[in-house]
Amino acid sequence: MAARVCMLFVVCLLPVLGSPFLGTQEKPVPLVIWHGMGDSCCNPISMGAIKKMVENQIPGIYVLSLEIGNNIIEDMENSFFLNVNKQVSGVCEQLARDPNLQQGYNSMGFSQGGQFLRAVAQRCPSPPMRNLISFGGQHQGVYGVPRCPSEKSHICDWIRKMLNNEAYSKIVQERLVQAEYWHDPLNEDTYRNGSIFLADINQERGVNESYKRNLQALQKFVMVKFLNDTMVEPVDSEWFGFYKPGQSKETTTLQESVLYTEDRLGLREMDKAGKLIFLTTDGDHLQFTEQWFNDKILPFLH
């Protein structure tokens, strides 16, 4: 879940010549980026590199890398400790005020930023989000925090303890971001009743038709799964899969889930309409090459 990008991605800082998008349109579609846990908007080896790479590939594009807070330190801290619903609400207000976004924008969410931007799409249809690209987003939540983001992190040790013991208590849900998408397959009723964020945007307690309608307004919903991901448990969550209820070993796909068969989010209709795009890459969490990005992701940013 920590947002970290493969060191190979340093090459993204170099200008890329001969982009196929040069001169294809006068005003490129703006792009909004939301980072993952423990990262910040402007880290030069992660979101900063991504931003520069996109700007090099699509000259003249407006790229907004979201900073949650008044500075980079607050931004990083808030990725752990600021209520997700408050984060989403604040981002919705920021996007609505931004004159560069009023005709629509594309979005890229990294790790937990993927499901947070999905919440923006569902809750805040204006300005309109066109394409949503989720890199390793945990759309059915997680049941495990394996490295979070460092094995030696005292914060992560505390997070593990809280999630294992008190994930659905009101105080933990309100103050610990990762608890808000903690999905315990051994206690599904407790999860549905206690989760203040994920259970809501996944329509676990009833169907909000506006959520469904707003998500279906996307042109494309792109989900990237990292095949050697050691951070997200289960990795199937990156494609809306999850553990079968009552155990934590066997997983089920999105298409086999109640979420899909009952079409609570409209994903079945989107899938049939070709709006859902399922991509893979061989790397660990958020590790990919510039060439892969250019080949697989850039086509959705025009």
Secondary structure as the mmCIF struct_conf table of DSSP 4:
data_model
#
loop_
_struct_conf.conf_type_id
_struct_conf.id
_struct_conf.beg_label_comp_id
_struct_conf.beg_label_asym_id
_struct_conf.beg_label_seq_id
_struct_conf.end_label_comp_id
_struct_conf.end_label_asym_id
_struct_conf.end_label_seq_id
STRN STRN1 ALA A 2 ALA A 2
HELX_RH_3T_P HELX_RH_3T_P1 MET A 7 LEU A 13
BEND BEND1 LEU A 14 LEU A 14
BEND BEND2 GLY A 18 GLY A 18
TURN_TY1_P TURN_TY1_P1 PRO A 20 GLY A 23
BEND BEND3 THR A 24 THR A 24
BEND BEND4 GLU A 26 LYS A 27
HELX_LH_PP_P HELX_LH_PP_P1 PRO A 28 PRO A 30
STRN STRN2 LEU A 31 TRP A 34
STRN STRN3 MET A 37 MET A 37
TURN_TY1_P TURN_TY1_P2 GLY A 38 GLY A 38
TURN_TY1_P TURN_TY1_P3 CYS A 41 CYS A 42
TURN_TY1_P TURN_TY1_P4 PRO A 44 SER A 46
HELX_RH_AL_P HELX_RH_AL_P1 MET A 47 GLN A 57
BEND BEND5 ILE A 58 ILE A 58
TURN_TY1_P TURN_TY1_P5 PRO A 59 GLY A 60
STRN STRN4 VAL A 63 SER A 65
BEND BEND6 GLY A 69 ASN A 71
HELX_RH_AL_P HELX_RH_AL_P2 ILE A 72 PHE A 81
BEND BEND7 LEU A 82 LEU A 82
HELX_RH_AL_P HELX_RH_AL_P3 VAL A 84 ARG A 97
HELX_RH_3T_P HELX_RH_3T_P2 PRO A 99 LEU A 101
TURN_TY1_P TURN_TY1_P6 GLN A 102 GLN A 103
STRN STRN5 TYR A 105 PHE A 110
TURN_TY1_P TURN_TY1_P7 SER A 111 SER A 111
HELX_RH_AL_P HELX_RH_AL_P4 GLN A 112 ARG A 123
BEND BEND8 SER A 126 PRO A 127
HELX_LH_PP_P HELX_LH_PP_P2 PRO A 128 PRO A 128
STRN STRN6 MET A 129 PHE A 135
BEND BEND9 GLY A 136 GLY A 136
TURN_TY1_P TURN_TY1_P8 HIS A 139 GLN A 140
STRN STRN7 VAL A 142 VAL A 142
BEND BEND10 TYR A 143 TYR A 143
BEND BEND11 PRO A 146 PRO A 149
TURN_TY1_P TURN_TY1_P9 GLU A 151 LYS A 152
HELX_RH_AL_P HELX_RH_AL_P5 HIS A 154 GLU A 166
TURN_TY1_P TURN_TY1_P10 ALA A 167 TYR A 168
BEND BEND12 SER A 169 SER A 169
HELX_RH_AL_P HELX_RH_AL_P6 LYS A 170 ARG A 175
HELX_RH_3T_P HELX_RH_3T_P3 VAL A 177 TYR A 181
STRN STRN8 TRP A 182 TRP A 182
TURN_TY1_P TURN_TY1_P11 PRO A 185 LEU A 186
HELX_RH_AL_P HELX_RH_AL_P7 GLU A 188 GLY A 194
BEND BEND13 ILE A 196 PHE A 197
HELX_RH_AL_P HELX_RH_AL_P8 LEU A 198 ILE A 201
TURN_TY1_P TURN_TY1_P12 ASN A 202 ARG A 205
BEND BEND14 GLY A 206 GLY A 206
HELX_RH_AL_P HELX_RH_AL_P9 GLU A 209 GLN A 216
TURN_TY1_P TURN_TY1_P13 ALA A 217 ALA A 217
BEND BEND15 GLN A 219 GLN A 219
STRN STRN9 LYS A 220 PHE A 226
TURN_TY1_P TURN_TY1_P14 LEU A 227 ASN A 228
BEND BEND16 THR A 230 PRO A 234
HELX_RH_3T_P HELX_RH_3T_P4 VAL A 235 TRP A 239
TURN_TY1_P TURN_TY1_P15 PHE A 240 PHE A 240
STRN STRN10 PHE A 242 TYR A 243
HELX_LH_PP_P HELX_LH_PP_P3 LYS A 244 LYS A 244
TURN_TY1_P TURN_TY1_P16 PRO A 245 GLY A 246
BEND BEND17 SER A 248 LYS A 249
STRN STRN11 THR A 251 THR A 252
HELX_RH_3T_P HELX_RH_3T_P5 LEU A 254 GLU A 256
BEND BEND18 SER A 257 SER A 257
HELX_RH_AL_P HELX_RH_AL_P10 VAL A 258 THR A 261
TURN_TY1_P TURN_TY1_P17 GLU A 262 ASP A 263
BEND BEND19 ARG A 264 GLY A 266
HELX_RH_AL_P HELX_RH_AL_P11 LEU A 267 LYS A 272
TURN_TY1_P TURN_TY1_P18 ALA A 273 GLY A 274
STRN STRN12 LEU A 276 THR A 281
BEND BEND20 ASP A 282 ASP A 284
TURN_TY1_P TURN_TY1_P19 HIS A 285 LEU A 286
HELX_RH_AL_P HELX_RH_AL_P12 GLU A 290 LYS A 296
TURN_TY1_P TURN_TY1_P20 ILE A 297 ILE A 297
HELX_RH_3T_P HELX_RH_3T_P6 LEU A 298 LEU A 301
#
